[in-house]
Amino acid sequence: MTEDRLPTLLASEPYWTVRALREQGSRFYRALGEALEAADLTNRRRIYEAWTDEVWEFYERGLRLAAARASGEG
């Protein structure tokens, strides 16, 4: 399952994942969001490879935030 997630994460725009990390994460995950936002593609890959499952959770939260914004809820 992790193998399927990495290409999806790499192909996605990190904005909503970073936003979810900042808004909904612990202090550690907020810092990870800051690192993800500042990362170039090589370092973004490193973050995704090291923390695939954790980042995936916030990727999904980010999708929900984006959907809520699009529907006028957020």
Secondary structure, DSSP 8 states (H G I E B T S, - for coil): -HHHHHHHHHHS-SHHHHHHHHHHS-HHHHHHHHHHHH--HHHHHHHHHHSHHHHHHHHHHHHHHHHHHHTT--
